[in-house]
Amino acid sequence: MPENPSGTPAYPAARAFVVQLADPAPAGTDLAGRVEHVVSGRSGHFGSTAELVRFVDEVLRGEGNHEA
């Protein structure tokens, strides 16, 4: 695994997510699917790129309540 200059892993598991995309995305959406945080198991559905980014941001900041 690549490391940062500090010697820590560049891709820590605490920041890992699995993203499943709807195929095809529903009409009127740019992106839709399901996302799960690997370490915590928190998951949710998203209907746009903005919703996906919001979920990831909330998980990494330790905020919000989503499906488990």
PQR file of N, CA, C, O and H, with PARSE charges and radii, in Angstrom:
ATOM      1  N   MET A   1       0.848  -1.168   0.000 -0.4000 1.5000
ATOM      2  CA  MET A   1       0.000   0.000   0.000 -0.0000 2.0000
ATOM      3  C   MET A   1       0.894   1.231   0.000  0.5500 1.7000
ATOM      4  O   MET A   1       1.865   1.282   0.755 -0.5500 1.4000
ATOM      5  N   PRO A   2       0.587   2.229  -0.834 -0.5600 1.5000
ATOM      6  CA  PRO A   2       1.382   3.451  -0.858  0.2800 2.0000
ATOM      7  C   PRO A   2       1.317   4.156   0.493  0.5500 1.7000
ATOM      8  O   PRO A   2       0.309   4.074   1.195 -0.5500 1.4000
ATOM      9  N   GLU A   3       2.398   4.849   0.853 -0.4000 1.5000
ATOM     10  CA  GLU A   3       2.433   5.573   2.110 -0.0000 2.0000
ATOM     11  C   GLU A   3       2.655   7.056   1.858  0.5500 1.7000
ATOM     12  O   GLU A   3       3.254   7.452   0.858 -0.5500 1.4000
ATOM     13  H   GLU A   3       3.217   4.916   0.283  0.4000 1.0000
ATOM     14  N   ASN A   4       2.159   7.868   2.788 -0.4000 1.5000
ATOM     15  CA  ASN A   4       2.409   9.302   2.771 -0.0000 2.0000
ATOM     16  C   ASN A   4       3.810   9.538   3.319  0.5500 1.7000
ATOM     17  O   ASN A   4       4.397   8.627   3.904 -0.5500 1.4000
ATOM     18  H   ASN A   4       1.673   7.547   3.600  0.4000 1.0000
ATOM     19  N   PRO A   5       4.358  10.731   3.146 -0.5600 1.5000
ATOM     20  CA  PRO A   5       5.682  11.023   3.705  0.2800 2.0000
ATOM     21  C   PRO A   5       5.762  10.773   5.212  0.5500 1.7000
ATOM     22  O   PRO A   5       6.845  10.511   5.734 -0.5500 1.4000
ATOM     23  N   SER A   6       4.638  10.850   5.913 -0.4000 1.5000
ATOM     24  CA  SER A   6       4.626  10.614   7.359 -0.0000 2.0000
ATOM     25  C   SER A   6       4.745   9.143   7.701  0.5500 1.7000
ATOM     26  O   SER A   6       4.914   8.798   8.870 -0.5500 1.4000
ATOM     27  H   SER A   6       3.758  11.063   5.490  0.4000 1.0000
ATOM     28  N   GLY A   7       4.662   8.263   6.704 -0.4000 1.5000
ATOM     29  CA  GLY A   7       4.748   6.830   6.940 -0.0000 2.0000
ATOM     30  C   GLY A   7       3.402   6.165   7.160  0.5500 1.7000
ATOM     31  O   GLY A   7       3.345   4.948   7.338 -0.5500 1.4000
ATOM     32  H   GLY A   7       4.525   8.543   5.754  0.4000 1.0000
ATOM     33  N   THR A   8       2.308   6.932   7.153 -0.4000 1.5000
ATOM     34  CA  THR A   8       0.976   6.343   7.326 -0.0000 2.0000
ATOM     35  C   THR A   8       0.450   5.887   5.972  0.5500 1.7000
ATOM     36  O   THR A   8       0.840   6.446   4.946 -0.5500 1.4000
ATOM     37  H   THR A   8       2.353   7.921   7.008  0.4000 1.0000
ATOM     38  N   PRO A   9      -0.423   4.887   5.944 -0.5600 1.5000
ATOM     39  CA  PRO A   9      -0.976   4.423   4.665  0.2800 2.0000
ATOM     40  C   PRO A   9      -1.699   5.555   3.932  0.5500 1.7000
ATOM     41  O   PRO A   9      -2.416   6.343   4.548 -0.5500 1.4000
ATOM     42  N   ALA A  10      -1.507   5.628   2.632 -0.4000 1.5000
ATOM     43  CA  ALA A  10      -2.155   6.663   1.825 -0.0000 2.0000
ATOM     44  C   ALA A  10      -3.652   6.398   1.686  0.5500 1.7000
ATOM     45  O   ALA A  10      -4.427   7.325   1.451 -0.5500 1.4000
ATOM     46  H   ALA A  10      -0.924   4.988   2.132  0.4000 1.0000
ATOM     47  N   TYR A  11      -4.056   5.157   1.828 -0.4000 1.5000
ATOM     48  CA  TYR A  11      -5.460   4.778   1.671 -0.0000 2.0000
ATOM     49  C   TYR A  11      -5.926   4.023   2.915  0.5500 1.7000
ATOM     50  O   TYR A  11      -6.104   2.806   2.864 -0.5500 1.4000
ATOM     51  H   TYR A  11      -3.426   4.403   2.019  0.4000 1.0000
ATOM     52  N   PRO A  12      -6.126   4.730   4.033 -0.5600 1.5000
ATOM     53  CA  PRO A  12      -6.530   4.047   5.266  0.2800 2.0000
ATOM     54  C   PRO A  12      -7.914   3.413   5.146  0.5500 1.7000
ATOM     55  O   PRO A  12      -8.808   3.972   4.510 -0.5500 1.4000
ATOM     56  N   ALA A  13      -8.081   2.263   5.751 -0.4000 1.5000
ATOM     57  CA  ALA A  13      -9.354   1.536   5.692 -0.0000 2.0000
ATOM     58  C   ALA A  13     -10.508   2.351   6.251  0.5500 1.7000
ATOM     59  O   ALA A  13     -11.645   2.170   5.816 -0.5500 1.4000
ATOM     60  H   ALA A  13      -7.355   1.809   6.268  0.4000 1.0000
ATOM     61  N   ALA A  14     -10.257   3.232   7.191 -0.4000 1.5000
ATOM     62  CA  ALA A  14     -11.324   4.039   7.785 -0.0000 2.0000
ATOM     63  C   ALA A  14     -11.965   4.977   6.775  0.5500 1.7000
ATOM     64  O   ALA A  14     -13.034   5.531   7.032 -0.5500 1.4000
ATOM     65  H   ALA A  14      -9.333   3.379   7.545  0.4000 1.0000
ATOM     66  N   ARG A  15     -11.318   5.158   5.625 -0.4000 1.5000
ATOM     67  CA  ARG A  15     -11.858   6.040   4.586 -0.0000 2.0000
ATOM     68  C   ARG A  15     -12.327   5.250   3.364  0.5500 1.7000
ATOM     69  O   ARG A  15     -12.491   5.819   2.285 -0.5500 1.4000
ATOM     70  H   ARG A  15     -10.450   4.708   5.417  0.4000 1.0000
ATOM     71  N   ALA A  16     -12.545   3.943   3.528 -0.4000 1.5000
ATOM     72  CA  ALA A  16     -12.946   3.085   2.409 -0.0000 2.0000
ATOM     73  C   ALA A  16     -14.471   2.965   2.328  0.5500 1.7000
ATOM     74  O   ALA A  16     -15.151   2.781   3.337 -0.5500 1.4000
ATOM     75  H   ALA A  16     -12.412   3.481   4.405  0.4000 1.0000
ATOM     76  N   PHE A  17     -14.984   3.075   1.104 -0.4000 1.5000
ATOM     77  CA  PHE A  17     -16.416   2.956   0.839 -0.0000 2.0000
ATOM     78  C   PHE A  17     -16.626   2.015  -0.337  0.5500 1.7000
ATOM     79  O   PHE A  17     -15.789   1.929  -1.235 -0.5500 1.4000
ATOM     80  H   PHE A  17     -14.431   3.225   0.285  0.4000 1.0000
ATOM     81  N   VAL A  18     -17.759   1.307  -0.323 -0.4000 1.5000
ATOM     82  CA  VAL A  18     -18.185   0.503  -1.466 -0.0000 2.0000
ATOM     83  C   VAL A  18     -19.361   1.253  -2.081  0.5500 1.7000
ATOM     84  O   VAL A  18     -20.310   1.613  -1.384 -0.5500 1.4000
ATOM     85  H   VAL A  18     -18.439   1.377   0.407  0.4000 1.0000
ATOM     86  N   VAL A  19     -19.293   1.483  -3.384 -0.4000 1.5000
ATOM     87  CA  VAL A  19     -20.360   2.201  -4.083 -0.0000 2.0000
ATOM     88  C   VAL A  19     -20.925   1.287  -5.155  0.5500 1.7000
ATOM     89  O   VAL A  19     -20.195   0.819  -6.030 -0.5500 1.4000
ATOM     90  H   VAL A  19     -18.522   1.190  -3.949  0.4000 1.0000
ATOM     91  N   GLN A  20     -22.228   1.033  -5.088 -0.4000 1.5000
ATOM     92  CA  GLN A  20     -22.931   0.249  -6.097 -0.0000 2.0000
ATOM     93  C   GLN A  20     -23.779   1.234  -6.906  0.5500 1.7000
ATOM     94  O   GLN A  20     -24.585   1.982  -6.351 -0.5500 1.4000
ATOM     95  H   GLN A  20     -22.821   1.413  -4.378  0.4000 1.0000
ATOM     96  N   LEU A  21     -23.585   1.220  -8.207 -0.4000 1.5000
ATOM     97  CA  LEU A  21     -24.310   2.147  -9.073 -0.0000 2.0000
ATOM     98  C   LEU A  21     -25.508   1.471  -9.716  0.5500 1.7000
ATOM     99  O   LEU A  21     -25.428   0.319 -10.143 -0.5500 1.4000
ATOM    100  H   LEU A  21     -22.931   0.612  -8.658  0.4000 1.0000
ATOM    101  N   ALA A  22     -26.615   2.194  -9.783 -0.4000 1.5000
ATOM    102  CA  ALA A  22     -27.799   1.702 -10.486 -0.0000 2.0000
ATOM    103  C   ALA A  22     -27.476   1.662 -11.973  0.5500 1.7000
ATOM    104  O   ALA A  22     -26.828   2.570 -12.492 -0.5500 1.4000
ATOM    105  H   ALA A  22     -26.680   3.130  -9.436  0.4000 1.0000
ATOM    106  N   ASP A  23     -27.918   0.628 -12.652 -0.4000 1.5000
ATOM    107  CA  ASP A  23     -27.628   0.490 -14.078 -0.0000 2.0000
ATOM    108  C   ASP A  23     -28.918   0.176 -14.818  0.5500 1.7000
ATOM    109  O   ASP A  23     -29.426  -0.940 -14.705 -0.5500 1.4000
ATOM    110  H   ASP A  23     -28.444  -0.110 -12.230  0.4000 1.0000
ATOM    111  N   PRO A  24     -29.451   1.102 -15.555 -0.5600 1.5000
ATOM    112  CA  PRO A  24     -28.988   2.481 -15.724  0.2800 2.0000
ATOM    113  C   PRO A  24     -29.494   3.348 -14.580  0.5500 1.7000
ATOM    114  O   PRO A  24     -30.391   2.949 -13.836 -0.5500 1.4000
ATOM    115  N   ALA A  25     -28.912   4.538 -14.445 -0.4000 1.5000
ATOM    116  CA  ALA A  25     -29.389   5.491 -13.440 -0.0000 2.0000
ATOM    117  C   ALA A  25     -30.822   5.884 -13.795  0.5500 1.7000
ATOM    118  O   ALA A  25     -31.138   6.049 -14.973 -0.5500 1.4000
ATOM    119  H   ALA A  25     -28.183   4.862 -15.049  0.4000 1.0000
ATOM    120  N   PRO A  26     -31.682   6.034 -12.806 -0.5600 1.5000
ATOM    121  CA  PRO A  26     -33.061   6.437 -13.083  0.2800 2.0000
ATOM    122  C   PRO A  26     -33.116   7.746 -13.875  0.5500 1.7000
ATOM    123  O   PRO A  26     -32.230   8.591 -13.752 -0.5500 1.4000
ATOM    124  N   ALA A  27     -34.144   7.902 -14.674 -0.4000 1.5000
ATOM    125  CA  ALA A  27     -34.318   9.111 -15.481 -0.0000 2.0000
ATOM    126  C   ALA A  27     -34.292  10.344 -14.596  0.5500 1.7000
ATOM    127  O   ALA A  27     -34.879  10.358 -13.514 -0.5500 1.4000
ATOM    128  H   ALA A  27     -34.864   7.215 -14.774  0.4000 1.0000
ATOM    129  N   GLY A  28     -33.616  11.363 -15.057 -0.4000 1.5000
ATOM    130  CA  GLY A  28     -33.559  12.620 -14.328 -0.0000 2.0000
ATOM    131  C   GLY A  28     -32.475  12.686 -13.270  0.5500 1.7000
ATOM    132  O   GLY A  28     -32.382  13.681 -12.550 -0.5500 1.4000
ATOM    133  H   GLY A  28     -33.139  11.352 -15.936  0.4000 1.0000
ATOM    134  N   THR A  29     -31.652  11.648 -13.158 -0.4000 1.5000
ATOM    135  CA  THR A  29     -30.562  11.671 -12.180 -0.0000 2.0000
ATOM    136  C   THR A  29     -29.231  11.529 -12.898  0.5500 1.7000
ATOM    137  O   THR A  29     -29.143  10.899 -13.952 -0.5500 1.4000
ATOM    138  H   THR A  29     -31.728  10.841 -13.743  0.4000 1.0000
ATOM    139  N   ASP A  30     -28.200  12.120 -12.316 -0.4000 1.5000
ATOM    140  CA  ASP A  30     -26.876  11.966 -12.909 -0.0000 2.0000
ATOM    141  C   ASP A  30     -26.200  10.698 -12.406  0.5500 1.7000
ATOM    142  O   ASP A  30     -25.340  10.134 -13.083 -0.5500 1.4000
ATOM    143  H   ASP A  30     -28.271  12.631 -11.460  0.4000 1.0000
ATOM    144  N   LEU A  31     -26.592  10.251 -11.215 -0.4000 1.5000
ATOM    145  CA  LEU A  31     -25.968   9.086 -10.595 -0.0000 2.0000
ATOM    146  C   LEU A  31     -26.898   8.608  -9.496  0.5500 1.7000
ATOM    147  O   LEU A  31     -27.477   9.425  -8.781 -0.5500 1.4000
ATOM    148  H   LEU A  31     -27.290  10.709 -10.664  0.4000 1.0000
ATOM    149  N   ALA A  32     -27.051   7.301  -9.349 -0.4000 1.5000
ATOM    150  CA  ALA A  32     -27.890   6.761  -8.293 -0.0000 2.0000
ATOM    151  C   ALA A  32     -27.351   5.403  -7.887  0.5500 1.7000
ATOM    152  O   ALA A  32     -26.721   4.710  -8.687 -0.5500 1.4000
ATOM    153  H   ALA A  32     -26.580   6.637  -9.930  0.4000 1.0000
ATOM    154  N   GLY A  33     -27.600   5.028  -6.640 -0.4000 1.5000
ATOM    155  CA  GLY A  33     -27.158   3.720  -6.175 -0.0000 2.0000
ATOM    156  C   GLY A  33     -27.138   3.635  -4.670  0.5500 1.7000
ATOM    157  O   GLY A  33     -27.922   4.283  -3.977 -0.5500 1.4000
ATOM    158  H   GLY A  33     -28.111   5.591  -5.991  0.4000 1.0000
ATOM    159  N   ARG A  34     -26.215   2.815  -4.175 -0.4000 1.5000
ATOM    160  CA  ARG A  34     -26.086   2.524  -2.754 -0.0000 2.0000
ATOM    161  C   ARG A  34     -24.626   2.686  -2.375  0.5500 1.7000
ATOM    162  O   ARG A  34     -23.735   2.377  -3.167 -0.5500 1.4000
ATOM    163  H   ARG A  34     -25.578   2.289  -4.739  0.4000 1.0000
ATOM    164  N   VAL A  35     -24.377   3.174  -1.153 -0.4000 1.5000
ATOM    165  CA  VAL A  35     -23.011   3.358  -0.666 -0.0000 2.0000
ATOM    166  C   VAL A  35     -22.909   2.768   0.738  0.5500 1.7000
ATOM    167  O   VAL A  35     -23.847   2.869   1.529 -0.5500 1.4000
ATOM    168  H   VAL A  35     -25.101   3.425  -0.510  0.4000 1.0000
ATOM    169  N   GLU A  36     -21.768   2.152   1.044 -0.4000 1.5000
ATOM    170  CA  GLU A  36     -21.537   1.582   2.365 -0.0000 2.0000
ATOM    171  C   GLU A  36     -20.122   1.904   2.818  0.5500 1.7000
ATOM    172  O   GLU A  36     -19.161   1.749   2.065 -0.5500 1.4000
ATOM    173  H   GLU A  36     -21.006   2.070   0.401  0.4000 1.0000
ATOM    174  N   HIS A  37     -20.012   2.356   4.069 -0.4000 1.5000
ATOM    175  CA  HIS A  37     -18.709   2.612   4.681 -0.0000 2.0000
ATOM    176  C   HIS A  37     -18.175   1.270   5.175  0.5500 1.7000
ATOM    177  O   HIS A  37     -18.822   0.600   5.979 -0.5500 1.4000
ATOM    178  H   HIS A  37     -20.793   2.482   4.681  0.4000 1.0000
ATOM    179  N   VAL A  38     -17.015   0.885   4.702 -0.4000 1.5000
ATOM    180  CA  VAL A  38     -16.474  -0.453   4.965 -0.0000 2.0000
ATOM    181  C   VAL A  38     -16.266  -0.703   6.459  0.5500 1.7000
ATOM    182  O   VAL A  38     -16.638  -1.768   6.952 -0.5500 1.4000
ATOM    183  H   VAL A  38     -16.489   1.429   4.049  0.4000 1.0000
ATOM    184  N   VAL A  39     -15.694   0.230   7.178 -0.4000 1.5000
ATOM    185  CA  VAL A  39     -15.351   0.009   8.584 -0.0000 2.0000
ATOM    186  C   VAL A  39     -16.577  -0.005   9.488  0.5500 1.7000
ATOM    187  O   VAL A  39     -16.714  -0.900  10.322 -0.5500 1.4000
ATOM    188  H   VAL A  39     -15.391   1.095   6.778  0.4000 1.0000
ATOM    189  N   SER A  40     -17.479   0.979   9.336 -0.4000 1.5000
ATOM    190  CA  SER A  40     -18.623   1.085  10.245 -0.0000 2.0000
ATOM    191  C   SER A  40     -19.835   0.283   9.788  0.5500 1.7000
ATOM    192  O   SER A  40     -20.691  -0.071  10.598 -0.5500 1.4000
ATOM    193  H   SER A  40     -17.368   1.705   8.659  0.4000 1.0000
ATOM    194  N   GLY A  41     -19.908  -0.004   8.495 -0.4000 1.5000
ATOM    195  CA  GLY A  41     -21.088  -0.691   7.962 -0.0000 2.0000
ATOM    196  C   GLY A  41     -22.251   0.237   7.693  0.5500 1.7000
ATOM    197  O   GLY A  41     -23.301  -0.212   7.233 -0.5500 1.4000
ATOM    198  H   GLY A  41     -19.213   0.284   7.836  0.4000 1.0000
ATOM    199  N   ARG A  42     -22.089   1.537   7.973 -0.4000 1.5000
ATOM    200  CA  ARG A  42     -23.172   2.484   7.676 -0.0000 2.0000
ATOM    201  C   ARG A  42     -23.412   2.506   6.183  0.5500 1.7000
ATOM    202  O   ARG A  42     -22.466   2.464   5.396 -0.5500 1.4000
ATOM    203  H   ARG A  42     -21.236   1.901   8.347  0.4000 1.0000
ATOM    204  N   SER A  43     -24.672   2.571   5.790 -0.4000 1.5000
ATOM    205  CA  SER A  43     -24.992   2.558   4.372 -0.0000 2.0000
ATOM    206  C   SER A  43     -26.167   3.465   4.084  0.5500 1.7000
ATOM    207  O   SER A  43     -26.893   3.880   4.987 -0.5500 1.4000
ATOM    208  H   SER A  43     -25.440   2.605   6.429  0.4000 1.0000
ATOM    209  N   GLY A  44     -26.337   3.760   2.824 -0.4000 1.5000
ATOM    210  CA  GLY A  44     -27.451   4.592   2.410 -0.0000 2.0000
ATOM    211  C   GLY A  44     -27.605   4.545   0.908  0.5500 1.7000
ATOM    212  O   GLY A  44     -26.729   4.064   0.189 -0.5500 1.4000
ATOM    213  H   GLY A  44     -25.748   3.422   2.091  0.4000 1.0000
ATOM    214  N   HIS A  45     -28.720   5.049   0.451 -0.4000 1.5000
ATOM    215  CA  HIS A  45     -28.987   5.143  -0.980 -0.0000 2.0000
ATOM    216  C   HIS A  45     -28.823   6.600  -1.391  0.5500 1.7000
ATOM    217  O   HIS A  45     -29.061   7.501  -0.587 -0.5500 1.4000
ATOM    218  H   HIS A  45     -29.431   5.440   1.035  0.4000 1.0000
ATOM    219  N   PHE A  46     -28.423   6.835  -2.620 -0.4000 1.5000
ATOM    220  CA  PHE A  46     -28.263   8.190  -3.121 -0.0000 2.0000
ATOM    221  C   PHE A  46     -28.887   8.288  -4.500  0.5500 1.7000
ATOM    222  O   PHE A  46     -28.936   7.311  -5.247 -0.5500 1.4000
ATOM    223  H   PHE A  46     -28.230   6.103  -3.273  0.4000 1.0000
ATOM    224  N   GLY A  47     -29.366   9.486  -4.829 -0.4000 1.5000
ATOM    225  CA  GLY A  47     -30.005   9.722  -6.115 -0.0000 2.0000
ATOM    226  C   GLY A  47     -29.311  10.779  -6.938  0.5500 1.7000
ATOM    227  O   GLY A  47     -29.817  11.213  -7.973 -0.5500 1.4000
ATOM    228  H   GLY A  47     -29.327  10.280  -4.222  0.4000 1.0000
ATOM    229  N   SER A  48     -28.134  11.195  -6.466 -0.4000 1.5000
ATOM    230  CA  SER A  48     -27.354  12.186  -7.206 -0.0000 2.0000
ATOM    231  C   SER A  48     -25.916  12.153  -6.702  0.5500 1.7000
ATOM    232  O   SER A  48     -25.622  11.598  -5.643 -0.5500 1.4000
ATOM    233  H   SER A  48     -27.723  10.843  -5.625  0.4000 1.0000
ATOM    234  N   THR A  49     -25.041  12.752  -7.475 -0.4000 1.5000
ATOM    235  CA  THR A  49     -23.646  12.856  -7.055 -0.0000 2.0000
ATOM    236  C   THR A  49     -23.559  13.646  -5.753  0.5500 1.7000
ATOM    237  O   THR A  49     -22.784  13.291  -4.864 -0.5500 1.4000
ATOM    238  H   THR A  49     -25.280  13.203  -8.335  0.4000 1.0000
ATOM    239  N   ALA A  50     -24.337  14.702  -5.635 -0.4000 1.5000
ATOM    240  CA  ALA A  50     -24.322  15.529  -4.422 -0.0000 2.0000
ATOM    241  C   ALA A  50     -24.717  14.718  -3.195  0.5500 1.7000
ATOM    242  O   ALA A  50     -24.122  14.894  -2.131 -0.5500 1.4000
ATOM    243  H   ALA A  50     -24.966  14.991  -6.356  0.4000 1.0000
ATOM    244  N   GLU A  51     -25.704  13.836  -3.314 -0.4000 1.5000
ATOM    245  CA  GLU A  51     -26.124  13.009  -2.180 -0.0000 2.0000
ATOM    246  C   GLU A  51     -25.024  12.014  -1.796  0.5500 1.7000
ATOM    247  O   GLU A  51     -24.805  11.764  -0.611 -0.5500 1.4000
ATOM    248  H   GLU A  51     -26.187  13.693  -4.178  0.4000 1.0000
ATOM    249  N   LEU A  52     -24.340  11.451  -2.778 -0.4000 1.5000
ATOM    250  CA  LEU A  52     -23.238  10.531  -2.502 -0.0000 2.0000
ATOM    251  C   LEU A  52     -22.126  11.256  -1.747  0.5500 1.7000
ATOM    252  O   LEU A  52     -21.633  10.759  -0.734 -0.5500 1.4000
ATOM    253  H   LEU A  52     -24.518  11.654  -3.741  0.4000 1.0000
ATOM    254  N   VAL A  53     -21.737  12.415  -2.235 -0.4000 1.5000
ATOM    255  CA  VAL A  53     -20.677  13.186  -1.588 -0.0000 2.0000
ATOM    256  C   VAL A  53     -21.103  13.590  -0.177  0.5500 1.7000
ATOM    257  O   VAL A  53     -20.288  13.545   0.744 -0.5500 1.4000
ATOM    258  H   VAL A  53     -22.137  12.818  -3.058  0.4000 1.0000
ATOM    259  N   ARG A  54     -22.355  13.979   0.006 -0.4000 1.5000
ATOM    260  CA  ARG A  54     -22.858  14.362   1.327 -0.0000 2.0000
ATOM    261  C   ARG A  54     -22.772  13.188   2.297  0.5500 1.7000
ATOM    262  O   ARG A  54     -22.370  13.367   3.447 -0.5500 1.4000
ATOM    263  H   ARG A  54     -23.017  14.015  -0.742  0.4000 1.0000
ATOM    264  N   PHE A  55     -23.147  11.981   1.845 -0.4000 1.5000
ATOM    265  CA  PHE A  55     -23.076  10.799   2.709 -0.0000 2.0000
ATOM    266  C   PHE A  55     -21.629  10.543   3.141  0.5500 1.7000
ATOM    267  O   PHE A  55     -21.355  10.348   4.325 -0.5500 1.4000
ATOM    268  H   PHE A  55     -23.473  11.836   0.911  0.4000 1.0000
ATOM    269  N   VAL A  56     -20.720  10.543   2.187 -0.4000 1.5000
ATOM    270  CA  VAL A  56     -19.308  10.291   2.496 -0.0000 2.0000
ATOM    271  C   VAL A  56     -18.801  11.341   3.483  0.5500 1.7000
ATOM    272  O   VAL A  56     -18.126  11.002   4.454 -0.5500 1.4000
ATOM    273  H   VAL A  56     -20.943  10.701   1.225  0.4000 1.0000
ATOM    274  N   ASP A  57     -19.116  12.591   3.245 -0.4000 1.5000
ATOM    275  CA  ASP A  57     -18.692  13.671   4.130 -0.0000 2.0000
ATOM    276  C   ASP A  57     -19.238  13.468   5.545  0.5500 1.7000
ATOM    277  O   ASP A  57     -18.504  13.611   6.522 -0.5500 1.4000
ATOM    278  H   ASP A  57     -19.664  12.867   2.455  0.4000 1.0000
ATOM    279  N   GLU A  58     -20.529  13.135   5.651 -0.4000 1.5000
ATOM    280  CA  GLU A  58     -21.141  12.924   6.963 -0.0000 2.0000
ATOM    281  C   GLU A  58     -20.482  11.763   7.704  0.5500 1.7000
ATOM    282  O   GLU A  58     -20.220  11.865   8.903 -0.5500 1.4000
ATOM    283  H   GLU A  58     -21.125  13.019   4.857  0.4000 1.0000
ATOM    284  N   VAL A  59     -20.215  10.675   7.013 -0.4000 1.5000
ATOM    285  CA  VAL A  59     -19.591   9.519   7.656 -0.0000 2.0000
ATOM    286  C   VAL A  59     -18.190   9.883   8.145  0.5500 1.7000
ATOM    287  O   VAL A  59     -17.821   9.571   9.278 -0.5500 1.4000
ATOM    288  H   VAL A  59     -20.427  10.592   6.040  0.4000 1.0000
ATOM    289  N   LEU A  60     -17.422  10.536   7.295 -0.4000 1.5000
ATOM    290  CA  LEU A  60     -16.054  10.872   7.680 -0.0000 2.0000
ATOM    291  C   LEU A  60     -16.008  11.895   8.807  0.5500 1.7000
ATOM    292  O   LEU A  60     -15.038  11.943   9.564 -0.5500 1.4000
ATOM    293  H   LEU A  60     -17.722  10.789   6.376  0.4000 1.0000
ATOM    294  N   ARG A  61     -17.042  12.706   8.922 -0.4000 1.5000
ATOM    295  CA  ARG A  61     -17.110  13.678  10.020 -0.0000 2.0000
ATOM    296  C   ARG A  61     -17.815  13.091  11.247  0.5500 1.7000
ATOM    297  O   ARG A  61     -17.851  13.725  12.302 -0.5500 1.4000
ATOM    298  H   ARG A  61     -17.830  12.667   8.307  0.4000 1.0000
ATOM    299  N   GLY A  62     -18.378  11.879  11.114 -0.4000 1.5000
ATOM    300  CA  GLY A  62     -19.069  11.244  12.238 -0.0000 2.0000
ATOM    301  C   GLY A  62     -20.448  11.800  12.497  0.5500 1.7000
ATOM    302  O   GLY A  62     -20.923  11.774  13.632 -0.5500 1.4000
ATOM    303  H   GLY A  62     -18.349  11.364  10.257  0.4000 1.0000
ATOM    304  N   GLU A  63     -21.107  12.308  11.456 -0.4000 1.5000
ATOM    305  CA  GLU A  63     -22.414  12.927  11.611 -0.0000 2.0000
ATOM    306  C   GLU A  63     -23.480  12.129  10.886  0.5500 1.7000
ATOM    307  O   GLU A  63     -23.186  11.209  10.123 -0.5500 1.4000
ATOM    308  H   GLU A  63     -20.721  12.329  10.534  0.4000 1.0000
ATOM    309  N   GLY A  64     -24.733  12.506  11.143 -0.4000 1.5000
ATOM    310  CA  GLY A  64     -25.860  11.966  10.379 -0.0000 2.0000
ATOM    311  C   GLY A  64     -26.243  10.559  10.776  0.5500 1.7000
ATOM    312  O   GLY A  64     -25.446   9.809  11.341 -0.5500 1.4000
ATOM    313  H   GLY A  64     -24.972  13.253  11.763  0.4000 1.0000
ATOM    314  N   ASN A  65     -27.480  10.218  10.469 -0.4000 1.5000
ATOM    315  CA  ASN A  65     -27.999   8.879  10.726 -0.0000 2.0000
ATOM    316  C   ASN A  65     -28.441   8.295   9.408  0.5500 1.7000
ATOM    317  O   ASN A  65     -29.263   8.885   8.707 -0.5500 1.4000
ATOM    318  H   ASN A  65     -28.127  10.826  10.010  0.4000 1.0000
ATOM    319  N   HIS A  66     -27.897   7.127   9.059 -0.4000 1.5000
ATOM    320  CA  HIS A  66     -28.241   6.451   7.822 -0.0000 2.0000
ATOM    321  C   HIS A  66     -28.554   5.002   8.122  0.5500 1.7000
ATOM    322  O   HIS A  66     -28.357   4.542   9.246 -0.5500 1.4000
ATOM    323  H   HIS A  66     -27.230   6.648   9.629  0.4000 1.0000
ATOM    324  N   GLU A  67     -29.030   4.293   7.147 -0.4000 1.5000
ATOM    325  CA  GLU A  67     -29.329   2.882   7.294 -0.0000 2.0000
ATOM    326  C   GLU A  67     -28.091   2.144   7.758  0.5500 1.7000
ATOM    327  O   GLU A  67     -26.971   2.519   7.411 -0.5500 1.4000
ATOM    328  H   GLU A  67     -29.190   4.667   6.234  0.4000 1.0000
ATOM    329  N   ALA A  68     -28.287   1.105   8.536 -0.4000 1.5000
ATOM    330  CA  ALA A  68     -27.150   0.297   8.982 -0.0000 2.0000
ATOM    331  C   ALA A  68     -27.232  -1.088   8.418  0.5500 1.7000
ATOM    332  O   ALA A  68     -26.360  -1.916   8.683 -0.5500 1.4000
ATOM    333  H   ALA A  68     -29.197   0.800   8.818  0.4000 1.0000
TER
END
